[in-house]
Amino acid sequence: MSYPPPAAQPANDKTTLWGVLGIVIGLICCWPAGIVFGILSLQEAKKSGKSPTLAYIAFAACALNLLGSVFYWTSR
């Protein structure tokens, strides 16, 4: 009886890590840090040949946070 080969270890996926951090941090609290994480995600996606969708979503989340902050402070 032969056993199947062991499953490969999960790769160190920095594209997803930076993208998710950019979305969460950019949407919830600090949009400049979200932009930085979005840029890191975009660079990793280009380097590894992956889709940069999470980076674009991080940029959109930061823009929403920025617009919400501007609206909040101008309406006070």
CNS distance restraints for C-alpha pairs under 8 A (distance, minus, plus):
assign (resid  13 and name CA) (resid  17 and name CA) 6.55 0.50 0.50
assign (resid  14 and name CA) (resid  18 and name CA) 5.92 0.50 0.50
assign (resid  14 and name CA) (resid  41 and name CA) 7.13 0.50 0.50
assign (resid  14 and name CA) (resid  44 and name CA) 6.73 0.50 0.50
assign (resid  15 and name CA) (resid  19 and name CA) 6.06 0.50 0.50
assign (resid  15 and name CA) (resid  40 and name CA) 7.69 0.50 0.50
assign (resid  15 and name CA) (resid  41 and name CA) 4.73 0.50 0.50
assign (resid  15 and name CA) (resid  42 and name CA) 7.29 0.50 0.50
assign (resid  15 and name CA) (resid  44 and name CA) 5.28 0.50 0.50
assign (resid  15 and name CA) (resid  45 and name CA) 5.62 0.50 0.50
assign (resid  15 and name CA) (resid  50 and name CA) 7.87 0.50 0.50
assign (resid  15 and name CA) (resid  52 and name CA) 7.93 0.50 0.50
assign (resid  16 and name CA) (resid  20 and name CA) 5.98 0.50 0.50
assign (resid  16 and name CA) (resid  41 and name CA) 7.05 0.50 0.50
assign (resid  16 and name CA) (resid  54 and name CA) 6.98 0.50 0.50
assign (resid  17 and name CA) (resid  21 and name CA) 6.15 0.50 0.50
assign (resid  17 and name CA) (resid  41 and name CA) 7.63 0.50 0.50
assign (resid  18 and name CA) (resid  22 and name CA) 5.97 0.50 0.50
assign (resid  18 and name CA) (resid  37 and name CA) 5.18 0.50 0.50
assign (resid  18 and name CA) (resid  38 and name CA) 6.48 0.50 0.50
assign (resid  18 and name CA) (resid  40 and name CA) 6.18 0.50 0.50
assign (resid  18 and name CA) (resid  41 and name CA) 4.83 0.50 0.50
assign (resid  18 and name CA) (resid  55 and name CA) 7.86 0.50 0.50
assign (resid  19 and name CA) (resid  23 and name CA) 6.24 0.50 0.50
assign (resid  19 and name CA) (resid  37 and name CA) 6.46 0.50 0.50
assign (resid  19 and name CA) (resid  38 and name CA) 5.67 0.50 0.50
assign (resid  19 and name CA) (resid  40 and name CA) 7.91 0.50 0.50
assign (resid  19 and name CA) (resid  41 and name CA) 5.16 0.50 0.50
assign (resid  19 and name CA) (resid  54 and name CA) 4.79 0.50 0.50
assign (resid  19 and name CA) (resid  55 and name CA) 5.09 0.50 0.50
assign (resid  19 and name CA) (resid  57 and name CA) 7.87 0.50 0.50
assign (resid  19 and name CA) (resid  58 and name CA) 6.25 0.50 0.50
assign (resid  20 and name CA) (resid  24 and name CA) 6.13 0.50 0.50
assign (resid  20 and name CA) (resid  54 and name CA) 6.82 0.50 0.50
assign (resid  20 and name CA) (resid  58 and name CA) 7.46 0.50 0.50
assign (resid  21 and name CA) (resid  25 and name CA) 5.80 0.50 0.50
assign (resid  21 and name CA) (resid  26 and name CA) 7.86 0.50 0.50
assign (resid  21 and name CA) (resid  34 and name CA) 7.07 0.50 0.50
assign (resid  21 and name CA) (resid  37 and name CA) 6.42 0.50 0.50
assign (resid  22 and name CA) (resid  26 and name CA) 5.44 0.50 0.50
assign (resid  22 and name CA) (resid  33 and name CA) 7.18 0.50 0.50
assign (resid  22 and name CA) (resid  34 and name CA) 4.06 0.50 0.50
assign (resid  22 and name CA) (resid  35 and name CA) 6.46 0.50 0.50
assign (resid  22 and name CA) (resid  36 and name CA) 7.32 0.50 0.50
assign (resid  22 and name CA) (resid  37 and name CA) 4.62 0.50 0.50
assign (resid  22 and name CA) (resid  38 and name CA) 5.16 0.50 0.50
assign (resid  22 and name CA) (resid  55 and name CA) 7.36 0.50 0.50
assign (resid  22 and name CA) (resid  58 and name CA) 4.98 0.50 0.50
assign (resid  22 and name CA) (resid  59 and name CA) 7.72 0.50 0.50
assign (resid  23 and name CA) (resid  27 and name CA) 5.82 0.50 0.50
assign (resid  23 and name CA) (resid  34 and name CA) 6.44 0.50 0.50
assign (resid  23 and name CA) (resid  38 and name CA) 7.75 0.50 0.50
assign (resid  23 and name CA) (resid  54 and name CA) 7.69 0.50 0.50
assign (resid  23 and name CA) (resid  57 and name CA) 6.60 0.50 0.50
assign (resid  23 and name CA) (resid  58 and name CA) 4.20 0.50 0.50
assign (resid  23 and name CA) (resid  59 and name CA) 7.62 0.50 0.50
assign (resid  23 and name CA) (resid  61 and name CA) 5.87 0.50 0.50
assign (resid  23 and name CA) (resid  62 and name CA) 7.40 0.50 0.50
assign (resid  24 and name CA) (resid  28 and name CA) 5.94 0.50 0.50
assign (resid  24 and name CA) (resid  34 and name CA) 7.61 0.50 0.50
assign (resid  24 and name CA) (resid  58 and name CA) 7.91 0.50 0.50
assign (resid  25 and name CA) (resid  29 and name CA) 5.61 0.50 0.50
assign (resid  25 and name CA) (resid  30 and name CA) 5.81 0.50 0.50
assign (resid  25 and name CA) (resid  31 and name CA) 6.85 0.50 0.50
assign (resid  25 and name CA) (resid  33 and name CA) 6.89 0.50 0.50
assign (resid  25 and name CA) (resid  34 and name CA) 5.34 0.50 0.50
assign (resid  26 and name CA) (resid  30 and name CA) 5.32 0.50 0.50
assign (resid  26 and name CA) (resid  31 and name CA) 4.15 0.50 0.50
assign (resid  26 and name CA) (resid  32 and name CA) 7.11 0.50 0.50
assign (resid  26 and name CA) (resid  33 and name CA) 6.56 0.50 0.50
assign (resid  26 and name CA) (resid  34 and name CA) 3.92 0.50 0.50
assign (resid  26 and name CA) (resid  35 and name CA) 6.90 0.50 0.50
assign (resid  26 and name CA) (resid  58 and name CA) 6.66 0.50 0.50
assign (resid  26 and name CA) (resid  59 and name CA) 7.89 0.50 0.50
assign (resid  26 and name CA) (resid  61 and name CA) 5.83 0.50 0.50
assign (resid  26 and name CA) (resid  62 and name CA) 4.59 0.50 0.50
assign (resid  26 and name CA) (resid  65 and name CA) 6.82 0.50 0.50
assign (resid  27 and name CA) (resid  31 and name CA) 6.77 0.50 0.50
assign (resid  27 and name CA) (resid  34 and name CA) 7.64 0.50 0.50
assign (resid  27 and name CA) (resid  58 and name CA) 7.95 0.50 0.50
assign (resid  27 and name CA) (resid  61 and name CA) 5.00 0.50 0.50
assign (resid  27 and name CA) (resid  62 and name CA) 5.70 0.50 0.50
assign (resid  27 and name CA) (resid  64 and name CA) 7.18 0.50 0.50
assign (resid  27 and name CA) (resid  65 and name CA) 5.53 0.50 0.50
assign (resid  28 and name CA) (resid  65 and name CA) 7.48 0.50 0.50
assign (resid  29 and name CA) (resid  65 and name CA) 7.96 0.50 0.50
assign (resid  30 and name CA) (resid  34 and name CA) 6.42 0.50 0.50
assign (resid  31 and name CA) (resid  35 and name CA) 6.24 0.50 0.50
assign (resid  31 and name CA) (resid  62 and name CA) 4.78 0.50 0.50
assign (resid  31 and name CA) (resid  63 and name CA) 7.59 0.50 0.50
assign (resid  31 and name CA) (resid  65 and name CA) 6.39 0.50 0.50
assign (resid  31 and name CA) (resid  66 and name CA) 6.62 0.50 0.50
assign (resid  32 and name CA) (resid  36 and name CA) 6.45 0.50 0.50
assign (resid  32 and name CA) (resid  62 and name CA) 7.50 0.50 0.50
assign (resid  33 and name CA) (resid  37 and name CA) 6.31 0.50 0.50
assign (resid  34 and name CA) (resid  38 and name CA) 6.05 0.50 0.50
assign (resid  34 and name CA) (resid  58 and name CA) 6.55 0.50 0.50
assign (resid  34 and name CA) (resid  59 and name CA) 7.39 0.50 0.50
assign (resid  34 and name CA) (resid  62 and name CA) 6.13 0.50 0.50
assign (resid  35 and name CA) (resid  39 and name CA) 6.14 0.50 0.50
assign (resid  35 and name CA) (resid  58 and name CA) 6.96 0.50 0.50
assign (resid  35 and name CA) (resid  59 and name CA) 6.03 0.50 0.50
assign (resid  35 and name CA) (resid  62 and name CA) 6.54 0.50 0.50
assign (resid  36 and name CA) (resid  40 and name CA) 6.28 0.50 0.50
assign (resid  37 and name CA) (resid  41 and name CA) 6.10 0.50 0.50
assign (resid  37 and name CA) (resid  55 and name CA) 7.91 0.50 0.50
assign (resid  37 and name CA) (resid  58 and name CA) 7.86 0.50 0.50
assign (resid  38 and name CA) (resid  42 and name CA) 6.13 0.50 0.50
assign (resid  38 and name CA) (resid  54 and name CA) 7.67 0.50 0.50
assign (resid  38 and name CA) (resid  55 and name CA) 4.57 0.50 0.50
assign (resid  38 and name CA) (resid  56 and name CA) 7.20 0.50 0.50
assign (resid  38 and name CA) (resid  58 and name CA) 5.45 0.50 0.50
assign (resid  38 and name CA) (resid  59 and name CA) 6.20 0.50 0.50
assign (resid  39 and name CA) (resid  43 and name CA) 6.17 0.50 0.50
assign (resid  39 and name CA) (resid  55 and name CA) 6.82 0.50 0.50
assign (resid  40 and name CA) (resid  44 and name CA) 6.20 0.50 0.50
assign (resid  41 and name CA) (resid  45 and name CA) 6.06 0.50 0.50
assign (resid  41 and name CA) (resid  52 and name CA) 7.17 0.50 0.50
assign (resid  41 and name CA) (resid  54 and name CA) 7.38 0.50 0.50
assign (resid  41 and name CA) (resid  55 and name CA) 5.42 0.50 0.50
assign (resid  42 and name CA) (resid  46 and name CA) 6.25 0.50 0.50
assign (resid  42 and name CA) (resid  52 and name CA) 5.59 0.50 0.50
assign (resid  42 and name CA) (resid  55 and name CA) 5.40 0.50 0.50
assign (resid  42 and name CA) (resid  56 and name CA) 7.98 0.50 0.50
assign (resid  43 and name CA) (resid  47 and name CA) 6.14 0.50 0.50
assign (resid  44 and name CA) (resid  48 and name CA) 6.02 0.50 0.50
assign (resid  45 and name CA) (resid  49 and name CA) 5.60 0.50 0.50
assign (resid  45 and name CA) (resid  50 and name CA) 4.72 0.50 0.50
assign (resid  45 and name CA) (resid  51 and name CA) 6.05 0.50 0.50
assign (resid  45 and name CA) (resid  52 and name CA) 5.45 0.50 0.50
assign (resid  46 and name CA) (resid  50 and name CA) 6.57 0.50 0.50
assign (resid  46 and name CA) (resid  51 and name CA) 7.96 0.50 0.50
assign (resid  46 and name CA) (resid  52 and name CA) 7.46 0.50 0.50
assign (resid  52 and name CA) (resid  56 and name CA) 6.55 0.50 0.50
assign (resid  53 and name CA) (resid  57 and name CA) 6.26 0.50 0.50
assign (resid  54 and name CA) (resid  58 and name CA) 6.08 0.50 0.50
assign (resid  55 and name CA) (resid  59 and name CA) 6.31 0.50 0.50
assign (resid  56 and name CA) (resid  60 and name CA) 6.27 0.50 0.50
assign (resid  57 and name CA) (resid  61 and name CA) 6.09 0.50 0.50
assign (resid  58 and name CA) (resid  62 and name CA) 6.18 0.50 0.50
assign (resid  59 and name CA) (resid  63 and name CA) 6.21 0.50 0.50
assign (resid  60 and name CA) (resid  64 and name CA) 6.20 0.50 0.50
assign (resid  61 and name CA) (resid  65 and name CA) 6.23 0.50 0.50
assign (resid  62 and name CA) (resid  66 and name CA) 6.08 0.50 0.50
assign (resid  63 and name CA) (resid  67 and name CA) 6.07 0.50 0.50
assign (resid  64 and name CA) (resid  68 and name CA) 6.00 0.50 0.50
assign (resid  65 and name CA) (resid  69 and name CA) 6.05 0.50 0.50
assign (resid  66 and name CA) (resid  70 and name CA) 6.17 0.50 0.50
assign (resid  67 and name CA) (resid  71 and name CA) 6.07 0.50 0.50
assign (resid  68 and name CA) (resid  72 and name CA) 6.00 0.50 0.50
assign (resid  69 and name CA) (resid  73 and name CA) 6.13 0.50 0.50
assign (resid  70 and name CA) (resid  74 and name CA) 6.03 0.50 0.50
assign (resid  71 and name CA) (resid  75 and name CA) 6.08 0.50 0.50
assign (resid  72 and name CA) (resid  76 and name CA) 6.55 0.50 0.50
